[in-house]
């Protein structure tokens, strides 16, 4: 059965769950189904965002860096070390990303710090415009995706349930990475 032929309640997890359960003795079908759905939703949403980023000539990592700089407040600058820590990447990956963003005119070196620490990176006006355009498209796309599947009431019911689950997992395992720290390959 293809994705277009599925009913609203029949998704890929529903189709595969019986086969999975035959190989996972003792696993709760409800828990396994929820886990698989959350993981697949995250991957599909990430894919949708990556397509938007690409249309704006950005990688997801670039967009995350521009977002962090934008949120950091005027003058929208941070040190490479702060950027790397926020984005959960190595200093080497951050250096490559900063170089790419600098070449594109989206960031520029900030004023050197008097204490000799690394020179900050500042969001340029071009970077702000690119970030705003990508973020406006993202907002419109997400609204269409979520509202195409869930009513306002359903979304209002889903968020407290997800918050409860996330809070429980964070209590047990610590905070999840804020960004793509577990994702690799977009240097």
C-alpha positions in Angstrom: 0.0 0.0 0.0 1.5 3.4 -1.0 1.5 6.5 1.1 -1.3 8.1 -1.1 -3.5 5.0 -0.5 -3.3 5.1 3.3 -6.2 6.2 5.4 -5.7 8.9 7.9 -5.0 6.3 10.7 -3.0 3.8 8.5 0.6 4.9 8.4 3.9 3.1 7.7 4.2 2.1 11.4 0.7 0.5 11.4 1.7 -1.4 8.3 4.9 -2.8 9.8 4.0 -3.2 13.4 2.7 -6.8 13.3 6.0 -7.9 11.6 8.0 -6.0 14.2 6.1 -7.5 17.1 6.9 -11.0 15.9 10.6 -10.3 16.4 10.3 -8.2 19.6 9.0 -10.6 22.2 7.9 -8.8 25.4 7.8 -5.4 23.8 4.6 -3.4 24.2 3.0 -2.7 20.7 1.8 0.7 21.9 5.2 1.8 23.1 7.0 0.4 20.0 4.4 2.1 17.7 4.8 5.5 19.6 8.6 5.2 19.6 8.7 4.5 15.9 6.2 7.3 15.0 8.2 9.9 17.0 11.4 8.9 15.3 9.9 8.8 11.9 8.2 12.2 12.5 11.5 13.7 13.5 13.2 12.4 10.4 10.4 13.6 8.1 10.3 17.1 9.6 14.1 17.3 9.4 13.9 16.3 5.7 11.3 19.0 5.1 13.5 21.6 6.8 16.6 20.5 4.9 14.7 21.1 1.6 13.8 24.6 2.7 17.4 25.2 3.8 18.6 24.0 0.4 16.2 26.4 -1.5 17.9 29.2 0.4 21.4 27.9 -0.3 22.0 26.8 3.2 22.7 23.5 5.0 20.8 22.7 8.2 23.9 23.5 10.1 24.3 26.9 8.4 20.7 27.7 9.2 21.1 26.7 12.8 24.2 28.9 13.1 22.4 31.9 11.6 19.4 31.2 13.9 21.7 31.2 17.0 23.4 34.4 15.9 20.0 36.1 15.2 18.6 35.0 18.6 21.8 36.2 20.4 20.6 39.8 20.3 22.4 42.9 18.9 25.0 42.9 17.6 24.2 39.3 16.7 27.6 37.9 17.3 29.2 35.1 19.2 32.6 33.4 19.4 33.3 30.4 17.3 33.6 28.4 20.6 30.1 29.6 21.7 28.7 28.7 18.3 30.2 25.2 18.4 29.0 24.6 21.9 25.4 25.7 21.1 25.3 23.7 17.9 26.9 20.6 19.4 29.7 20.4 16.8 33.5 20.3 17.0 35.7 23.4 16.6 36.9 22.0 13.2 33.3 21.6 11.9 32.5 25.1 13.2 35.6 26.6 11.5 34.5 25.1 8.1 31.0 26.3 8.6 32.1 29.8 9.5 34.4 29.9 6.5 31.5 28.9 4.2 29.1 31.4 5.8 31.8 34.2 5.5 32.4 33.4 1.8 28.7 33.6 1.2 28.6 37.0 2.9 26.2 35.8 5.6 28.6 36.4 8.6 31.7 38.5 9.1 34.4 38.8 11.7 33.4 40.9 14.7 35.6 43.3 16.5 38.6 41.6 18.1 38.3 41.2 21.8 40.7 43.0 24.1 41.4 39.9 26.2 42.9 38.1 23.1 40.2 35.4 23.0 38.9 34.3 19.6 37.4 36.9 17.4 33.6 36.7 17.4 31.5 36.1 14.3 28.8 38.6 13.4 25.6 38.1 11.4 25.6 40.4 8.3 22.5 42.2 6.9 22.6 39.7 4.0 22.7 36.9 6.6 19.7 38.4 8.4 17.7 38.6 5.1 18.6 35.0 4.2 17.7 33.8 7.7 14.4 35.7 7.6 13.4 34.3 4.2 14.2 30.7 5.1 12.4 31.1 8.5 9.3 32.6 6.9 9.2 29.7 4.4 9.7 27.2 7.3 6.9 28.8 9.3 4.5 28.7 6.4 5.4 25.1 5.5 5.2 23.9 9.1 1.8 25.5 9.5 0.5 23.7 6.4 2.0 20.4 7.5 0.7 20.4 11.0 -2.7 22.0 10.2 -3.1 19.6 7.3 -3.0 16.7 9.8 -4.3 18.0 13.1 -7.0 20.5 14.2 -6.1 23.2 16.6 -7.8 21.2 19.3 -5.8 18.0 18.5 -2.6 20.0 18.5 -3.6 21.4 21.8 -4.0 17.9 23.1 -0.8 16.6 21.6 1.6 19.2 23.0 1.0 18.5 26.7 1.4 14.8 26.1 4.7 15.3 24.2 5.8 17.7 26.9 5.0 15.2 29.6 7.0 12.5 27.8 9.9 14.8 27.0 10.1 16.0 30.6 10.2 12.4 31.9 12.9 11.4 29.4 15.0 14.5 30.3 14.7 13.8 34.0 16.1 10.3 33.3 18.7 11.0 30.6 19.4 14.8 30.9 18.5 17.4 28.3 18.4 16.4 24.7 20.8 18.2 22.4 19.3 21.6 21.4 20.2 21.1 17.8 21.7 18.6 15.4 24.4 17.3 17.7 23.5 13.7 16.9 23.3 14.5 13.2 26.5 14.5 11.2 27.7 15.2 7.7 26.5 18.7 7.0 29.9 20.3 8.1 
